[in-house]
Amino acid sequence: RDDMRAGLLVLAGIALAGFLAIAIVLPQMASSELKAAAAALISGADPAKTQVGAAAEKAGNLAGSGTSVKIASRSDAKAGEMKYVVEQNGVIRGWNEKNAIEIALTPALAGGKTAWICKGYPQDGMPQSCGGK
């Protein structure tokens, strides 16, 4: 009887350890992968930010600053396909379906220079510079 009880306690301990690994370790791994995908999505918009900023600063306003700016979708080895749209007013939207993340980069002109506001979803996967926690 005692051997059986000891065996059940060992099995319960193994099950608990397995549960803790799934409940704690896997979400942290997923979180770091999500953060890496978000960082790749954000950095992929850098060339368009430069083009929009130059057009807006030259014209002195944001109207039409994104009209001729395009970003080709690109494939990241881990995160999958990154897609972007540049709106006429210079707002850049990006998304990655595999990780269910999206960003919006909104330009603002101040003192003749372009500044950017980044918002992303889900917040848990975003860096602080893009509304993350």
VENSULKA-V921485 format. One record per residue. N is the residue number from 1. RES is the residue in one letter. D_LAST is the distance of its C-alpha to the last C-alpha in Angstrom with 1 decimal. Layout:
n: [N/N]
res: [RES/RES]
d_last: [D_LAST/D_LAST]
//
This chain:
n: [1/2/3/4/5/6/7/8/9/10/11/12/13/14/15/16/17/18/19/20/21/22/23/24/25/26/27/28/29/30/31/32/33/34/35/36/37/38/39/40/41/42/43/44/45/46/47/48/49/50/51/52/53/54/55/56/57/58/59/60/61/62/63/64/65/66/67/68/69/70/71/72/73/74/75/76/77/78/79/80/81/82/83/84/85/86/87/88/89/90/91/92/93/94/95/96/97/98/99/100/101/102/103/104/105/106/107/108/109/110/111/112/113/114/115/116/117/118/119/120/121/122/123/124/125/126/127/128/129/130/131/132/133]
res: [R/D/D/M/R/A/G/L/L/V/L/A/G/I/A/L/A/G/F/L/A/I/A/I/V/L/P/Q/M/A/S/S/E/L/K/A/A/A/A/A/L/I/S/G/A/D/P/A/K/T/Q/V/G/A/A/A/E/K/A/G/N/L/A/G/S/G/T/S/V/K/I/A/S/R/S/D/A/K/A/G/E/M/K/Y/V/V/E/Q/N/G/V/I/R/G/W/N/E/K/N/A/I/E/I/A/L/T/P/A/L/A/G/G/K/T/A/W/I/C/K/G/Y/P/Q/D/G/M/P/Q/S/C/G/G/K]
d_last: [52.0/50.0/49.4/48.1/45.8/44.5/43.9/42.0/39.8/39.1/38.2/35.9/34.2/33.8/32.4/29.9/28.8/28.5/26.4/24.0/23.8/23.0/20.6/18.6/19.4/19.3/15.8/14.6/16.9/15.8/12.1/13.4/15.7/13.3/11.2/14.7/15.9/13.1/14.0/17.6/17.4/16.0/18.6/21.3/21.2/22.1/25.8/25.6/23.5/26.4/29.0/27.6/27.1/30.6/32.1/30.4/31.4/34.9/35.4/33.7/31.7/29.3/31.9/32.8/30.6/29.3/32.7/33.8/30.6/30.0/27.6/29.1/27.2/26.7/26.4/24.1/25.7/22.9/20.8/23.8/24.6/22.4/23.9/23.7/25.4/26.0/27.1/30.0/28.0/25.9/22.7/21.6/20.3/19.5/19.2/19.6/21.4/21.4/17.7/17.4/14.9/15.6/14.8/16.6/17.4/19.3/21.8/23.0/26.2/26.4/29.5/30.5/27.4/24.7/21.1/18.3/15.5/13.2/11.6/10.9/11.2/10.1/6.4/6.1/8.3/7.3/7.1/5.8/9.4/9.1/6.7/3.8/0.0]
//
